Each structure stands twice: as C-alpha cells, then as structure tokens.
C-alpha cells in the first residue's frame, strides 16, 4: 500500500512540478536566444530532432529489446500522427506567442489549460460534472480561484518586498507593455491562448491513445518522430537561408539543447501522468508555472518580488490544492458509490448467517 501511494500520488506530483520548472526554463532561454538572433523555425526543428534522436528513440529499444515491441495497429499510428500535428501546432503558436509577448504572459495564460481540459473531459465523458458531489464543486471552484490568482499576478504589481541586486535587470511586465507594440501583445496573447487550447486537446487525444495502446515509451517516441516529420518541410520552407541553420556556441546552442532534452522529458512525464492520473490532474499543474516563473525570475534573474506576485501566488496555490482535493475526493466518492451498489445488488443475509459462530 505504501509503494502504491508513492507511485500513484507522490511521484506524479513531484514529476509534474519538475516538468513545469523545466518548461519555464525553456521559455526564458527561448526568449533570450531569439533576441540574440536565433530563428524561430530553426529553434523548433532542432528541438524536435534532438528530442527524438537523443532522448526518446533509444528508450523503446532498451526496454523492449528482449520481449519485442507490442503490436500496434494502423489506426493507432494515425492517431499518433494526429497527436504529432496537434503538438506541432502547440509549439508553433506557443513560441510565436512568447516571441510577440513574454514568458510571463505565457505562464499567466497557462491557467486556461485546466478550464479547457475540464470542459473537454466533461464533453468526452472522461470527468464527472455532477454538482451533487463536493469533488465536482471543488474542481470548478479551484479552477476559478487559480485563474483569479493568475490575474492578480499579472494586473496587480504592488510595492516591492525585496529586490535582488543585478547588473542588468530584465524588464518587468509593465515595462514590456509600454515598450512593445500593443498589437503584437494582443496577437501574442491570442496565440498563447490557442496554444493552451491545443494543449488541452493534446491531453484528451493522448489519454484516448493510451487506452488503446498503453506503452508510453513507444507512443512518445512515435509522437516525436511524427512531430519531426511534420516540422521539417514547414520549417525549411519558412527559413530558407542556410546561414540561419548554423548554431553558434552561445546561448542559442544552449537553448536548443536544453529545449530538446527537456521537451522530450516533459512529453514522457505527461504521457505517463495521463495514464496514471488522467488529463485533468496533469493539466492542473500548468498554473503552478506562474509561481515558478516569479520565483525563478526573482532568484536567478534579479527581478524584484512584488506584493501582487506573493498574493496572487498564494491564491493560485489555494485553487491548485482545491482541484487536487477534488480529484482525491472524487476517488473516495466513487469507491463509496461502488460499495453502495454492491450492497444493494448483493445484500448480506444476516438473519441466515450469524456473525459469530460457536
């Protein structure tokens, strides 16, 4: 029972929090690398190739070398190819949105993922939406509270609680708003919203695929292969200059390597988490990226920490744990309902079978 609790609860929680930390690092490095001149399409293609070749493709051969690959149907391959197209759409819209706006806005809008995923999961009957249950109310209210906390972080700055010393502090979200074109900022927000809608669809489709073919390593490997095949012609057509494809040994190369390795790691963790915990549980970790981004910016980049960030992060955490509580409560309510059904269909015959026999 102890190991089952660790496998079902502790490991998914720690792994998904780690993924959000690495994702924030990817967005910050991408923004810095594109400002140094790295092509947006070159970054995407190289990240796909590295993620496929270095991290994911060898894993199925290692783990299934003795038993062989489980047989896979053509219909499953078609679904994985569709998943690769959805993933490429996420990457395309997400990184372009960050290029037009900032990683801060991306982290804030990631709060849309639980709401989108909950709606889609209800539509496809992967989640219950019965208001008679306290678990449903907790998931709905938790999502609303998380989004409210994100809005406070973005819109309310407040006084600085402390300011880390740094020779060149990056601009705050307010200075970014004043220095960038308002049109680009709105377009960036629209593209990021599209990314998180596609992310929710990705979770739903991935969960469906894992029910048909429960081999995470192979699914993730094939998904990255499909993403690479889809991105190759589009990225080469969009960036025809050969000079743009030569990486310099600076922040641009670091960003590509970091993104390639940790994007593959994130896909693997998300795929495993979808099978173990379901799409809604995986999606509710997206809002935590705001608090992570605020902390990483304050500690590593020297950005001042403001009262609004602290208050918003606390509210976000309350909503976050409310959704987790709702998921745990849902399992408890489901087991109680199953027990009640069993007691009704197979009642105990106490009058004929005594509890104590001499």
N, C-alpha and C positions, 0 to 999 in steps of 0.2 A: 504493500500500500504506500509506503514511503517513497519508493522509486517511482511509482505511478504518479504520485503528486508532483514529484520533481519534473518528470517527463511531460506531464500534461499542463502544468502551471508555471513552475519556476523557470525552466529552460526557455519556453516560448516567450515569456515576459522579458528575460534578460537578452535573448537573441534579437527580438524586435526593437528593443530600446537601443541596442548596439547598432542595428541597421539604420535607425533614424540619425544616430550620431554620425555615422559614415556618410549618409546622404547629405547632411548639412555640410560636411567637409567637401563633398563633390561639388555642390553648388557654389561654394565660396571659391574653390580652386578654378572652376569653370569661368566664373565672372572675372577673376584676376587674369586668367590665361587669354581670354578673348580681348581684354583690354590691352594685352601685350601683342595682339595681332594674330592669334590663333584663329583659323577659320572654324566657324560653327559646324559646318558639314564634315570637315576633316576630324574634328574632335569626336563627333558622333560615330563615324565609321571606324576609326581606330579603337574607340572604346568597345564597340561591338566585337571587332576582330580579337582584341586582347581578351575580352571576357569569354569568348568562345574557345579560343585555342589554348590559352594558358590555364584557365581555372576550371572550365566545365567539361570540355570534351574528354580529358583523360579519366575523369571520375567514374563513368559507367564501365569503362574497360577494366578499371582496378577492382570495382566491387562486384562485377558480374563476369569476371574472367573465367571462373570455374563453372558456373551454372548457365552462362549464356544469357542473352537478352530475353526478357519476357516478350512473347509475340505481340505485335502491335498491328492494329487494323488500319486500313487506308482512311477510314472515316476519322479516326483519332489523329492521324497525321494531318488531315485537312483542318481539323480544329486547332491543332498546334500551330499550323501556318497562319490561321486567322489570329491566334494569340500573338504571334510574332508581328503581324501587321498592326494590331492594337498597341503592342508595346512600342513599336517604332513611332506610331502616332503620339504616344505619351512623351517619348524622348524629344521628338521634333517640336511639338508645341511647348513642352516644358522648358527646354533650354533656350528656345527663342523668346519665350516669355521672360525668362531671367535676364536675357540679353537686353530686352527692352526696359526692364524694371530693375529688380534687385532680388537677392536671395531672401531678404527679409519679407518682402511681399509674397514670395513663393511659400515660405514657411507659414505665413499667416493664412493664405488661401488653402493650405493643405487641410484645414479644418472642414472643408467641404467634403472630403472623402468619406468620413463616417456617415454623413447625411445622405450622400449619393448612394453609398453602399447599402445602407439600411433600407432605403426606398427600393432599390433594385432587388435586394434579397427578399423583401416582402413580396414584390411583384412575382419573382420566380419561386416563391414559397420555400426559401431557404431560412427565413426567420419568421417567428411568430409576431403578430401585431395585435394581440388581444389585450385591450385596455383593462380587462378584469384582473390581469396579472400585474403584480408590482414590478416584475422584471421588465415588462414592456414599457411601463411608465418611467422606470429608471433609465432605460436606454434612450428614450425620447428626450427626457429632461437633461440627461447627461450630455447628449449631443448639442442641445441648445446652449447649455452652460459653457461647454467647451468653445463653441463659436463665439459666445459673448466675451469670454476671456481673450480670445484672439483679437476681437475688435478693439478691446481696451488697450492691448499691447500696441496696436498699430495707430490708433487715433488719440490716445491719451499718453503724453510723454511724461509730464510731471517733473518735479525737481530731481536733480542728480543725487543719488545716495552716495556714490563714490565714483571716482574717475581714475582709471589706470593710466599711468604715465606711458606715453608712447611718442616716438619722434614724429610720426605721421599718422594721425588718427584717421580712420576711414570715415566718410560722411555718414551722418545719421539719416534716417528715413525722411526727416523733414527737409534736410538739405538736398537729398536726392530728388524730392518732389519739386523743389524750387529750381534745381539746375537742369533737370531733364524736361523734355517736351511732354506736356500733358497728354497729347495724343498718343505718344509712344507708351506712356504709363498706363493709359486705359487699354491700349492694344495688348500690352504685356499682361495686364490683369485678365483680359478675355482669354488669351492663350493659356495662361496658367489654370483658369477655370476649366477650359477644355481638357487640359492635361489631367486634372483630378477627376473629371467625369470619366475619361477613358481609363484611368487607373481603377476606378470602381468597377467598370465593365470588365477590365482585365481580371480582377479578383473573382468576379462571378464566373467568367468563362473558364478560368484556371481551376476553380473548385469543381466545375462540371467535368472537366477533362480528368481530374484526379480520381473522380468516382468511376470513370470508365477505364482508366489506366493508372493505377496507384504506384507509379515508380517515379519519384520526384527527380532523381538524378538524370534519368533519361529524358523526361519531359522538359526540364530546364535546359539540358544540352541541345535538344532539338529546337526548343524555342529560340535560343541564341543563334543557332545556325540559320533559322528562318529569318530572324531579325537582320543578320548579316547579309543574307541574300537579297532581302528587300532594300536595305540601306545602300548597298554597293552601287547599283546603277543610278539611283536618285542622287546620292552624294557626289559621285563623279560628274554627273551632268550639271549639278548645281555649282560645283567648284572645279572648273576645267583647268585652271592654272597649275602646272606641275610644281612650281615653286612653293605653293601653299601646302603641299603634302610633305614637305621636308620639315621635320621637327627639330627645333633647337634644344640643346641640353640645358634648359632653364625651366621656368615654371610651366611652360607649355607641355613639355615632355612629362613632367611630374603629374600634371593634371590628367593627362591621358592615361598614364599607368595607374594612378590612383583610382580613376573612374572605371577603367576596365576591370581591375581586380575586385573592387568593392561593389560595383554594379552587379557583377556575377554572383558575389556573395549574397547581396540583397535579394536577388531573384531566387536563389536557392533557399534562403531562410523564409521568404514569403511563401514559396511553394510548399515547403514543409509545414509552415504555420497554417496555411489554408486547409491542409488535410487534417491537421491535429485539432485546430480550434475553430475553423470556419472563416468566411470572408469578413464578417463584421468585427470579430476580435482583432484580425490583422489590421483592418482599416482604422481602428480607434487609436492606433499608435501614431498616426500621421500628425495629429495636433500637438503631440509632445515635441515635434521638431521646432516649434516656436520657442519653447522654454530652452531647448538645447541650443538653438541659434543665439538667443540672448546671452546665455551663459558663456558659450564659446567666443562670442564677439567681445564680451567684457573681459574674459580671462586672457585670451590669446591675441586678440586684435587691438586691445586697449580702448574699446568703446566704453563710454560711461554708462553705468547702470542706473536707470531712472525708476522713479516710484511706479509709474504706469506699467513698466515691464514686470515688476515684482507683483503688483496687484493682479494684473492680467494673468500671469503665470500661475498664481495661486488659484484663481477662479478656474482656469483651464484644467488644473490638476484635480479640482473637485469634480468637474464634469467628467474628466477622464476616468477617475475611480468609480464614479456613479455608473458609467457604462460597463466597466469590468464587474461591478457588483451585480448589475442587471444580468450579465451573462452567467455568473455563478448562481444567482437566484433562479434563473431560467432552468438550469440543470436540476436544481433541487425541486422546483415545481413540477418538472417533467417526471422525475422519479416518483414524486408523491401521487401524481395523476395515474401513472402506470400501476402503482401499488393499489390505488383505489379501484382501478378497472379490474385488476386481478382478484381483489377481494370480492368484487361483485359477481364476476364470472365463475370463480371457484371458491365459494364460501366455505368457511370452516364448519364442520359438523361437531360442535362442542358437546351436544347432547348425546351423541352416539360414541364419541371417542373421548374419554376422560383425559384431562391434562396430566394427572398423576396416576400412575398405576402401581398397586401394591405388589 
